[in-house]
Amino acid sequence: MPSSPIDDSVPPMIPRSKVHCHHSNHLSIPFFPTDFIFLFEVLFSTSVQMNNWSLTM
């Protein structure tokens, strides 16, 4: 199957139109880098705390 350059950034199992709609409707560009990194840090710190807690028990 030939792939256009736009398709490279989209997982094959997700239709490109659905991804595009999701990005345009629910994802603003300023939101993504900061909140995604913040979310990742929260998840990471939570998992670290859970690991420490399970080690001390």
Residue, then its C-alpha position, 0 to 999 in steps of 0.5 A: m500500500p502506498s503511503s503519503p507523507i501525512d500517513d507516516s505520523v498516524p498509526p495504521m489502525i486509526p483512520r486518518s480522518k478520525v485522528h484529524c477530527h480529534h486533533s482539531n476538536h479536542l487538542s489545542i497546540p499549546f495544551f499538548p506539550t505542557d499538559f502532556i509532560f505534566l501528566f507524564e511527570v505526575l504518573f511517573s512520580t506516582s509510580v515511583q511513590m507506589n514502588n517506594w511504598s511497596l518496598t517499605m511495606 
